[in-house]
Amino acid sequence: MPENIIKSAGQIATQYLKGAGTEDVKILASFFAYDGVFEIPYAKSLGIDIRKQGPDEIAEYSRGVFSGASKFHFINIRIVLGNETTAVVEYETDFILDNGQPYKQHLIGIFITENGKIKLFKEFLNTVVAAKAFLPDGIKTLI
């Protein structure tokens, strides 16, 4: 696709999610507008505040994610709803974290784009799966 054609939000989201498998933080950060935001609001229920703004913060966060996982990638990417500037996307993970825990997660992402760049990527995850994988005592930590 020629670069001068602005892609739909669904196309941008799909390219971004597939690009995560390269683990190239510079390429991933380049998908975001200078003031673009990535956030995982439900992570707050695990005691983690994940909201990053701008390509530099997003690249740094991504670097940390990739350093804790082997063969990080998203699978079964499916656009549920979308238009030129907004897309709702379902996707999954299936890889092993460096702590030995499998991470099989089903996610929903909302992408809002402007001028071919991501302005907002809001990711919703299953917090039970995340707690089992990331917290020292798994789900018991939350009870």
RATA-V579626 format. One record per backbone hydrogen bond with DSSP energy under -1.0 kcal/mol. CO is the residue of the C=O (numbers start at 1). NH is the residue of the N-H. Records with the same first field share a line. If there is no record, write none. Layout:
# RATA-V579626
CO=NH  NH
This chain:
# RATA-V579626
2=5
8=12
9=13
10=14
11=15
12=16
13=17
14=18
15=19
16=20
18=21
19=22
20=23
24=28
25=29
26=30
28=31
29=32
31=118
33=36
36=54
37=121
38=52
39=123
40=43
41=44
42=45
43=46  48
44=47
50=40
52=38
54=58
55=59
56=60
57=61
58=62
59=63
60=64
61=65
62=66
63=67
65=68
66=69
68=98
75=92
78=90
81=88
83=9
85=113
86=83
87=111
88=80  81
89=109
90=78
91=107
92=75
95=103
96=70
97=100
101=97
103=95
105=93
107=91
108=124
109=89
110=122
111=87
112=119  120
114=117
117=114
118=33
119=37
120=112
121=39
122=110
124=108
126=130
127=131
128=132
129=133
130=134
131=135
135=138
137=140
138=141
139=142
